[in-house]
Amino acid sequence: MWDFRIGQSLGLMAKTLPFILFRLAVYFGVALAYVLMTGVGAGVGWGIGGFGDEGFRAASTFWGGVAGFGIVGVVMYVLREYLLYMVKAGHIAVLVELLDGQSLPQGRSQIQHATASVKERFGQASALFAVDQLIKGVLRVLTGLVRGIFGLLPIPGARQFLRLLQMFLRIAVGFIDEVILAYSFRTRADNPWGASRDGLVLYGQNLKPMFKNAAWLALIVYGLSFVIFLIMLAPAALVAYLIPGGWSATGVVVALLFAWSVKVAVLEPFAITCMMQAYFKTIEGQTPDPEWEAKLDGLSAKFRKLKGKAGEAAATSGHAQGAEATH
């Protein structure tokens, strides 16, 4: 049915508990920031609304809440490189080591160890973010390739089916870019651009089993996310009640935010761990297929850019080694 072991993934999650707690603190903090700033914005809007009638007050409360929510959204956009570098990539690094049977330091030192591993492979946060964005661009092309194959099939109601398929494929490949980053950690590559290129080729040549596993995980993760959302509705309704103006939609928004924070902090690393198991099991003993590399080369400008960066990094490394040899 699938190529991962749920029990092993849960065991690995338990072993990286410091990271899970770290992720929970970060993402619950983000969710709280959204809630608080939305409340502050709504409160300011409600106060301004006192200068007009009830309709004006309702509108100013709503737009104040939207403004508060938007401010946090802008801050999150600015911090996305840091979150990928410190939170997500670090956790991937320690999970890869555990999958390979290595031991890890416990407690806070586990996070410091992971940060050192990320820095060793990628240097600055901007470099890791650039690699990740190129990987995502190539994955979008592969998703389009699968969607195109289905589009050629004579299926009744094909247009509606393809819309659903496109939405599902986006969800299913949402974990894959971090699995490709895991390949860079596992191969201990000095050239992360080259490792990402090879990881994508290996993923492409195993597209069918990888999509099957990703599809199962998408169902599991988003099913659990919906359950968490329902659980969060009760405390979220209380928060909505406390926000000035009685903005009725706030309860749903708050529940979604807290469900999102649990999904990102706990369910996503679980899904990534499962996908890492499936990916490493599937590619075991394989080498990148030149035909698939040529196919990706023709399909994706992002892949060509990734290859170019890999070549530049290899040339720079070669020059550096040559310089050391002459001294």
Summary of the structure (lengths in Angstrom):
residues: 327
radius of gyration: 22.7
end to end distance: 56.7
largest distance: 80.9
contacts: 1050
relative contact order: 0.14
helix: 85%
strand: 0%
